[in-house]
């Protein structure tokens, strides 16, 4: 490959990506209602994420074995770390890499030409919030990659549907655990036009919808409705948000829906969220399905969180390690926040190598025990999961239950998952650990019930409980 040609393509791709970033970041701060514009922006954003991924995957590779070995702090570092860094050598630079960058450049350049008119219209839409001066601040204070989904929710809440006054409109939102369903609803509820449209926003979170639970909730709705009528707010309805933790039987839903029709204004609306696609049949409109980010979008998200205001180009080997760590995390937003925090607090290559080696080792052991299942997938399904401890390889952390709670100081555990997985702490018995505390609505604290156990020594027969999915490796 000609070096000047490589540099020309790389430089052109950088400039096109910068222009795409300007357009998408400006659009993120606007309240765009045109669905066609949102779809066009989504396509441009996806192409931008793929472009950055292609460029970073090309750039951030160790040039040769000696350079890789130099990053291993010193020859006194552990043999496993040195040997691992040796294997970071990259031999794939060549015609295929140049071709991939060239194709990415051409596609993104064409898309930017297609959105020229869109750019002109952007300024006609009002701002959602004051734009932060840095993208990492924006990610901390808003929801990444869900602009189109947010607008679908807002449009449902504000628009009248053709079902008549006798029916309550229902929007089902479906998606795997920790993908952002509750956060998406909270963002929609935060919009001033939505708050002004409803006199009450009521939340019901339930595991099994017991009779007592439903009765208590509907009585509360009826009491608020009585106040609503006496205050002459007849033109305003209620918004009822049902966050379903377990399965919802049709009989329980029919009872809840029937009771709500009797005790809330007829112009009220319901949003129901669940991991199960079975709730789609309860909707009066098409269900909204949230999926995990693509690998390219997830890398953009994770890189921004990890490096914050630091330029990744100044730390190419750390950026390579961050890319490999991101690949191991299965596009989990919660894992991105937790791991980015750990890496920022230990900004040096030896520690990042240990984290990557720890991830790969723990995840491989888990997958080999459970037929290829990834532990982060098990966590997303709220299954009991077993993960090693980086600081104490002779121990494992068993994660029994994962839940979230509103972020008040009362009841939020002091110990964190970072302390458990990467530190030396060892609480006795089962305990709760804080995984992450969100800084955006609904301000959840994500908590796991854990227990630290000793590994079985070699030669001792392993004990496995398939019922509880706990294996001591």
C-alpha positions in Angstrom: 0.0 0.0 0.0 1.3 3.5 -0.9 1.8 5.5 2.3 0.7 8.8 0.8 -2.5 7.1 -0.5 -3.2 5.7 2.9 -2.7 9.0 4.6 -4.9 10.8 2.0 -7.8 8.4 2.6 -7.3 8.6 6.3 -7.3 12.4 6.3 -10.3 12.6 4.1 -12.3 10.2 6.2 -11.4 12.2 9.3 -12.7 15.4 7.8 -15.9 13.8 6.6 -16.5 12.2 10.0 -16.1 15.5 11.7 -18.7 17.0 9.4 -21.1 14.2 10.1 -20.5 14.6 13.8 -21.3 18.3 13.7 -24.6 17.5 12.0 -25.6 14.7 14.3 -24.7 16.4 17.5 -26.6 19.5 16.5 -29.6 17.3 15.7 -29.4 15.6 19.1 -30.2 18.9 20.8 -33.3 19.7 18.7 -36.9 18.6 19.1 -37.4 17.1 15.6 -41.0 15.9 14.9 -40.6 15.0 11.2 -40.3 11.2 11.0 -38.5 11.2 7.6 -35.9 13.6 9.0 -35.4 11.4 12.0 -34.9 8.4 9.8 -32.4 10.2 7.6 -30.5 11.3 10.8 -30.5 7.8 12.1 -29.0 6.5 8.9 -26.3 9.2 9.0 -25.6 8.5 12.7 -25.2 4.8 12.0 -22.9 5.5 9.1 -20.8 7.9 11.3 -20.5 5.2 14.0 -19.3 2.7 11.4 -16.9 5.2 10.0 -15.3 5.9 13.4 -15.1 2.2 14.1 -13.4 1.5 10.8 -10.9 4.4 11.3 -10.1 3.5 14.9 -9.8 -0.2 14.1 -7.2 0.7 11.4 -5.4 3.3 13.5 -5.1 1.9 17.0 -3.0 -1.3 16.6 0.6 -1.9 17.9 3.0 -1.5 15.0 5.4 -4.2 15.9 6.3 -6.6 18.7 8.9 -4.3 20.2 6.5 -1.4 20.5 3.9 -3.7 22.1 6.4 -5.0 24.6 7.4 -1.4 25.6 3.9 -0.9 26.8 4.2 -3.6 29.4 5.5 -1.2 32.1 8.7 -3.2 32.8 10.2 -6.7 32.5 9.2 -7.2 36.1 5.5 -7.2 35.1 3.8 -10.5 35.4 4.6 -13.0 32.6 1.0 -13.3 31.6 0.7 -9.6 31.0 3.9 -9.4 28.9 2.9 -12.4 26.9 -0.5 -10.9 26.3 0.9 -7.6 25.1 3.2 -9.5 22.8 0.1 -10.9 21.1 -1.2 -7.4 20.3 0.9 -7.4 17.1 -1.1 -6.3 14.1 -0.4 -7.6 10.6 -3.6 -6.8 8.8 -2.6 -3.4 7.4 -2.8 -3.6 3.6 -5.0 -3.3 0.6 -8.1 -4.7 2.4 -7.8 -2.0 5.2 -7.4 0.7 2.6 -10.3 -0.6 0.6 -12.6 -0.6 3.7 -11.7 2.9 4.6 -12.2 4.1 1.0 -15.7 2.4 0.8 -16.6 4.0 4.2 -15.4 7.4 2.9 -17.5 7.2 -0.3 -20.7 6.1 1.5 -20.5 8.7 4.2 -19.6 11.5 1.7 -22.7 10.6 -0.3 -24.9 10.6 2.7 -23.7 14.0 3.8 -24.6 15.4 0.4 -28.1 13.9 0.8 -28.7 15.7 4.0 -27.9 19.2 2.8 -31.6 20.2 2.9 -32.0 18.6 6.3 -29.1 20.8 7.7 -31.0 23.9 6.5 -34.2 22.9 8.4 -32.5 21.9 11.6 -32.4 25.5 13.0 -36.2 25.8 12.6 -36.6 23.1 15.4 -36.5 24.3 19.0 -33.7 23.1 21.3 -34.3 20.4 23.8 -31.6 21.6 26.1 -28.5 23.8 26.1 -25.8 22.0 24.2 -22.8 21.0 26.4 -19.4 22.0 25.1 -18.1 18.4 25.1 -19.7 15.2 23.9 -18.9 13.2 27.0 -20.9 15.7 29.1 -23.8 15.3 26.7 -23.7 11.5 27.1 -23.7 11.9 30.9 -26.8 14.1 30.8 -28.9 12.6 28.0 -29.8 9.3 26.4 -27.4 8.1 23.8 -28.7 6.8 20.4 -32.5 6.9 21.1 -33.6 10.1 19.5 -36.0 8.4 17.0 -37.5 6.2 19.7 -38.0 9.2 22.0 -39.9 11.0 19.4 -42.1 7.9 18.8 -43.0 8.0 22.5 -43.6 11.7 22.6 -45.8 11.6 19.4 -47.9 8.8 21.0 -48.4 10.8 24.2 -49.3 14.1 22.4 -51.4 12.8 19.5 -55.0 11.7 19.5 -55.6 8.2 18.4 -58.7 6.9 16.4 -60.1 4.6 19.1 -62.8 6.7 20.6 -63.3 7.9 24.2 -64.2 4.5 25.5 -60.7 3.1 25.0 -57.4 4.0 26.7 -54.5 4.2 24.3 -51.7 1.8 25.2 -48.1 1.8 23.9 -46.0 -1.3 24.7 -42.2 -0.9 24.9 -40.2 -4.1 24.6 -36.5 -4.8 25.1 -33.9 -6.8 26.9 -32.9 -6.0 30.5 -30.9 -2.8 31.0 -31.4 -1.6 27.4 -33.0 1.7 28.6 -36.8 1.2 28.5 -37.4 3.0 31.8 -34.9 5.7 30.9 -36.6 6.3 27.5 -40.0 6.8 29.2 -38.5 9.1 31.8 -37.0 11.2 29.1 -40.3 11.6 27.3 -42.0 12.5 30.6 -39.4 15.2 31.1 -40.4 17.0 28.0 -42.3 20.2 29.0 -45.1 19.7 26.4 -45.7 16.2 27.8 -45.8 17.4 31.4 -48.3 20.1 30.4 -50.4 17.6 28.5 -51.2 15.4 31.5 -52.4 16.4 35.0 -50.9 13.3 36.6 -48.1 10.8 35.7 -48.5 7.6 37.7 -46.0 4.7 37.9 -46.7 1.1 38.7 -43.8 -1.3 38.9 -44.7 -4.9 39.6 -43.3 -8.5 39.6 -46.6 -10.4 39.6 -49.6 -8.0 39.9 -51.2 -9.3 43.0 -54.8 -8.5 43.8 -53.7 -6.3 46.7 -51.2 -4.5 44.5 -53.7 -3.7 41.8 -56.3 -2.6 44.3 -54.0 -0.2 46.0 -52.9 1.3 42.7 -56.3 1.7 41.2 -57.6 3.2 44.5 -54.8 5.8 44.3 -55.8 6.5 40.7 -59.4 7.0 41.7 -58.4 9.4 44.5 -56.4 11.5 42.1 -59.2 11.4 39.6 -61.6 12.8 42.2 -59.2 15.7 42.8 -58.7 16.1 39.1 -62.5 16.5 38.5 -62.9 18.9 41.5 -60.1 21.0 40.1 -61.8 21.3 36.7 -59.0 19.7 34.7 -61.4 17.8 32.5 -59.5 18.3 29.3 -56.3 16.8 30.8 -55.8 13.1 31.2 -53.4 10.9 33.2 -50.3 9.1 32.0 -50.0 5.6 33.6 -46.6 4.0 33.2 -46.5 0.2 34.0 -43.0 -1.2 34.4 -43.4 -5.0 34.2 -40.6 -7.0 35.9 -41.9 -10.5 35.4 -44.6 -12.0 33.2 -48.0 -10.4 33.0 -51.0 -12.8 32.6 -53.7 -11.7 30.3 -56.3 -11.9 33.1 -54.3 -9.6 35.3 -53.9 -7.1 32.5 -57.6 -7.2 31.6 -58.4 -6.4 35.2 -56.0 -3.5 35.4 -57.1 -2.1 32.1 -60.8 -2.4 33.0 -60.2 -0.8 36.4 -58.2 2.1 34.9 -61.0 2.9 32.5 -63.3 3.4 35.4 -60.9 5.5 37.5 -58.9 7.8 35.2 -60.0 10.4 32.6 -61.0 9.0 29.2 -58.2 10.9 27.5 -55.6 9.2 29.6 -52.8 7.0 28.1 -50.8 4.0 29.2 -47.2 2.9 28.5 -46.3 -0.6 29.5 -42.6 -1.8 29.4 -41.4 -5.4 29.6 -38.6 -7.7 28.5 -41.2 -10.0 26.9 -42.7 -9.5 23.5 -46.0 -11.0 24.8 -47.2 -7.5 25.9 -47.4 -6.4 22.2 -50.9 -7.8 22.1 -52.0 -5.4 24.8 -51.2 -2.3 22.7 -53.6 -0.2 20.8 -50.7 0.9 18.6 -47.6 -0.9 17.3 -45.1 -1.9 20.0 -41.8 0.0 20.2 -38.9 -2.5 20.4 -35.5 -1.4 21.8 -32.4 -3.3 20.8 -28.8 -3.2 22.0 -26.5 -0.8 20.1 -24.6 -2.1 17.1 -20.9 -2.8 17.7 -19.9 0.4 16.0 -22.3 2.6 17.9 -21.3 0.9 21.2 -17.7 1.6 20.5 -18.4 5.3 19.9 -20.4 5.4 23.2 -17.8 3.5 25.2 -14.8 5.4 23.8 -16.5 8.8 24.7 -17.3 7.7 28.2 -13.8 6.2 28.8 -11.6 9.0 27.5 -13.9 11.9 28.2 -12.0 15.1 27.3 -8.7 13.1 26.7 -7.8 12.8 23.0 -7.7 9.0 22.2 -5.1 9.7 19.4 -2.6 10.6 22.1 -3.0 7.1 23.6 -3.2 4.7 20.7 -2.4 1.5 22.6 -4.8 2.3 25.3 -7.4 2.9 22.6 -6.7 -0.5 21.1 -7.2 -2.1 24.5 -10.4 -0.1 25.0 -11.7 -1.5 21.7 -11.0 -5.0 22.7 -12.7 -4.5 26.1 -15.7 -3.0 24.3 -16.0 -6.1 22.1 -16.2 -8.3 25.2 -19.1 -6.4 26.8 -21.9 -7.4 24.4 -23.2 -3.8 23.9 -24.4 -3.5 27.5 -24.9 0.2 28.4 -24.7 -0.6 32.1 -21.4 -2.5 31.6 -20.1 0.5 29.6 -20.7 2.9 32.5 -19.2 0.6 35.1 -16.1 -0.4 33.1 -15.4 3.2 31.8 -15.4 4.4 35.4 -12.8 1.7 36.4 -10.6 2.4 33.4 -10.6 6.2 33.9 -9.6 5.7 37.6 -6.6 3.5 36.5 -5.4 5.2 33.4 -2.3 3.1 32.6 -1.7 0.2 30.2 -0.8 -2.5 32.6 -4.1 -2.2 34.4 -6.1 -2.1 31.2 -4.3 -5.2 30.0 -5.3 -7.0 33.2 -8.9 -5.9 32.8 -9.1 -7.3 29.2 -7.4 -10.5 30.2 -9.8 -10.8 33.2 -12.8 -10.2 31.0 -11.8 -12.8 28.4 -10.8 -15.4 31.0 -14.0 -15.1 33.1 -16.3 -14.9 30.2 -14.7 -17.9 28.4 -15.0 -20.0 31.6 -18.6 -19.1 32.0 -19.5 -19.8 28.4 -17.7 -23.2 28.5 -19.9 -24.2 31.5 -23.2 -23.0 30.1 -23.2 -24.0 26.5 -21.7 -20.8 25.1 -24.0 -18.3 27.0 -22.3 -15.0 27.8 -22.4 -13.9 31.5 -23.6 -10.5 30.5 -26.6 -12.0 28.7 -27.4 -14.0 31.8 -27.2 -10.8 33.9 -29.5 -9.1 31.5 -32.0 -11.9 32.0 -31.6 -11.6 35.8 -30.1 -15.1 36.1 -27.7 -16.1 38.8 -24.3 -15.5 37.4 -20.7 -16.4 38.5 -17.8 -14.0 37.6 -14.2 -14.2 38.8 -12.4 -11.5 40.9 -9.5 -9.8 39.2 -7.6 -8.9 42.4 -8.1 -12.3 44.0 -8.1 -15.1 41.3 -8.8 -17.8 43.9 -12.3 -16.3 44.5 -15.5 -15.7 42.5 -18.4 -13.4 42.9 -21.8 -14.9 42.5 -24.4 -12.4 41.4 -27.8 -13.7 42.5 -30.3 -10.9 41.7 -30.1 -7.6 39.9 -32.6 -4.8 40.4 -32.9 -1.1 40.4 -34.3 1.4 42.8 -34.9 5.1 42.9 -31.8 7.0 43.8 -32.3 8.1 47.3 -29.6 7.9 49.9 -31.7 5.5 52.0 -31.0 1.9 51.2 -28.3 2.5 48.5 -25.4 0.2 49.4 -22.0 1.8 50.1 -20.0 -1.1 48.5 -19.8 -1.1 44.7 -19.5 -3.8 42.1 -16.1 -2.2 41.2 -14.9 -2.9 44.7 -16.1 -6.5 44.5 -14.8 -7.4 41.0 -11.6 -5.3 40.9 -10.8 -4.7 44.6 -9.9 -6.7 47.7 -13.0 -6.2 49.8 -14.7 -9.4 51.1 -18.0 -8.9 52.9 -19.4 -12.0 54.6 -22.4 -13.9 53.4 -24.8 -12.4 50.8 -24.7 -8.6 50.4 -25.9 -5.9 48.1 -23.5 -3.9 45.9 -24.1 -0.8 43.9 -23.4 -1.3 40.2 -24.1 2.2 38.9 -26.1 5.3 39.8 -27.7 7.0 36.9 -27.4 10.8 36.6 -30.4 11.1 34.2 -34.1 10.3 34.8 -35.4 8.1 36.3 -32.2 8.4 38.4 -32.1 4.7 39.2 -29.5 3.0 41.4 -28.7 -0.4 39.9 -28.0 -2.9 42.6 -26.9 -6.6 42.7 -27.2 -9.2 45.4 -23.8 -10.9 45.6 -21.8 -13.4 47.5 -18.0 -14.1 47.4 -17.0 -17.7 47.3 -13.7 -19.6 47.2 -12.7 -21.5 44.2 -12.5 -25.3 44.5 -8.9 -26.5 44.5 -7.6 -28.8 41.7 -8.5 -32.4 42.2 -11.7 -31.7 44.2 -14.8 -32.7 42.4 -16.7 -29.6 41.2 -20.2 -28.9 42.4 -22.7 -27.5 40.0 -26.3 -26.5 40.6 -28.0 -26.1 37.3 -31.1 -24.9 39.1 -29.3 -21.9 40.5 -26.8 -21.7 37.6 -23.8 -21.4 40.0 -20.5 -23.1 39.2 -17.3 -22.7 41.1 -14.7 -22.8 38.3 
